[in-house]
Amino acid sequence: MDLATKNNERFIVDRRGEPAVVRMSVQDFLRMAAPPPDWLEKAWTGAKQRGSDKLTPADIDDEIAAYRRKGDPDAGGRS
């Protein structure tokens, strides 16, 4: 399972010499079964380049709270 999740390796498991199932990571399966649209791939790539793909939910909440405290001049009077 480590090889499948860390390296996106796939394994064919056989039953009595016949291929029966494939073992792969969920992320790999989702990418294959329902590939993300180009815009989402670009967003993920940009997040990885900026390091923001490593943010925890608490980090994201802190960023949102800081933005709300600062206020958005384009929000039409809302803050």
C-alpha positions in Angstrom: 0.0 0.0 0.0 2.9 2.4 0.7 4.1 2.0 -2.9 0.7 2.6 -4.3 0.0 5.8 -2.2 3.5 7.3 -2.2 4.6 6.4 -5.8 1.2 5.9 -7.5 2.3 2.4 -8.4 -0.4 0.0 -9.5 -0.6 -3.7 -8.8 -2.6 -6.5 -10.4 -3.8 -9.1 -8.0 -4.6 -12.5 -9.5 -6.8 -15.3 -8.4 -5.7 -18.8 -9.6 -3.5 -17.2 -12.2 -6.1 -14.9 -13.7 -6.1 -11.1 -13.1 -8.8 -10.3 -10.6 -8.3 -6.8 -9.2 -6.0 -3.7 -9.4 -4.6 -2.1 -6.3 -3.9 1.6 -6.6 -4.2 4.7 -4.5 -7.5 6.5 -4.3 -5.9 9.7 -5.7 -4.6 7.8 -8.7 -8.0 6.1 -9.2 -9.8 9.5 -9.1 -7.3 11.1 -11.5 -7.9 8.2 -13.9 -11.7 7.8 -13.5 -12.6 11.5 -13.3 -9.6 13.6 -14.3 -9.8 17.2 -13.1 -10.5 20.0 -15.6 -7.5 22.0 -16.9 -8.2 25.0 -14.7 -8.1 22.9 -11.6 -4.8 21.2 -12.6 -3.4 24.7 -13.1 -4.6 25.9 -9.7 -3.1 22.8 -8.0 0.2 23.4 -9.8 0.2 27.0 -8.7 -0.6 26.0 -5.1 2.3 23.6 -5.1 4.7 26.2 -6.5 3.7 28.7 -3.8 3.7 26.0 -1.1 0.0 26.7 -0.2 -0.8 23.0 -0.9 0.6 22.3 2.5 -1.8 24.6 4.4 -3.8 22.9 7.2 -7.5 23.7 7.7 -6.5 25.9 10.7 -4.0 27.8 8.5 -6.8 28.4 6.0 -9.2 29.6 8.7 -6.5 32.0 9.9 -6.0 33.4 6.4 -9.7 33.9 6.0 -10.0 35.6 9.4 -7.1 37.9 8.6 -8.6 38.8 5.2 -12.0 39.6 6.8 -10.3 41.7 9.5 -8.5 43.7 6.8 -11.7 44.2 4.9 -12.3 44.0 1.1 -12.6 47.4 -0.6 -14.3 45.7 -3.6 -17.0 44.1 -1.4 -19.5 46.9 -1.8 -19.3 48.3 1.7 -19.2 44.9 3.4 -16.3 43.9 5.6 
